[in-house]
Amino acid sequence: MKRKRGRLGLASIAVVLAAALLLIFYTKDTGKLGDMINGWLPSGQTEAGHAGEAGQGGGNSTVQPGAPSAQPDSSAIPEPAGDSGTGLSPSDGDQPVSSDSGQGAEPTSKPSSGAGQAGGSENGMAVIAQPESIAALVNKQNKLPEDYNPNDLVYPDVRFIFTEKVDKRKLRKEAAEALEQLFAGAEQDDIYLAGVSAYRSHSTQKALFERYVKRDGLEKARTYSAYPGTSEHETGLAIDVAGSDGKCAAADCFGGTKEAKWLAGHAFEYGFIIRYPKGKEDITGYQYEPWHLRYVGADIAKDIQESGDTLEEYFDAVQVTG
Ligand SMILES: [Zn+2]
């Protein structure tokens, strides 16, 4: 009797062990199971990977002039070039440079970054408490609430590199008006700009990201596409801009063009900043994107222009001194 029980006990332990080993193996092997489970927790999102642009495509059926690197299967999603992220091109936000921009802190002062304890956190990311703030800090550590959709989106009256009247033309009202002035100001200097991609809805970003995950697996998708809720384009305050010929739209070669130079020198006058500057990759988590403009309002834009700081640094500084 005793022996029998002993054997039975051993047998069940063996079975349990075998099952555990199998699970560990499988998880390791695919490298995905764990991630998948993580990634698709209730919240739907885990990490940053603000790969903003990644999503660009957002159901746009336009062929972008000069769109650089095509996606592996470009037929699926014609995206505005790099920004949309092939993983090869920098694309805003599409390419996480490092996973930690070292910025867990929530700026709490004056111009609110929108971040805040009140928003709670999800999988290690803070959920932005005031997503509607013009100064909202959206990045790999701070995500928009799942249900946030800007409610004052309009179509800015400016040139785009496509003609369809679709979501990605939209910006929030204040940013749209500022953009119109920016384009007009540029023209006075003989600089002719065109929008490439502005607003992208949360559901679009989510659908795109899920499609990428399906195609390439979570780990790879993460390298070029933004987690839903972490793309600045979801705020309606960001826009990718190119020259009116559409060449180098959201691609590295845009850097150094006269349009890029003009933007670097003048965008702040209209309340926009070059959100992912050169040399700040470790802080923003993104490679240099001379085409990605973010509206923050004239005051913050001016401070940032003068200090050379990023939005991240700006809020940290405010927090420290304020
Ligand atoms: Zn962008």
Residues whose N, C-alpha, C, O or C-beta is under 5 A from the ligand:
A	BS01	ZN	G52 E53 D83 D92 D240 H292
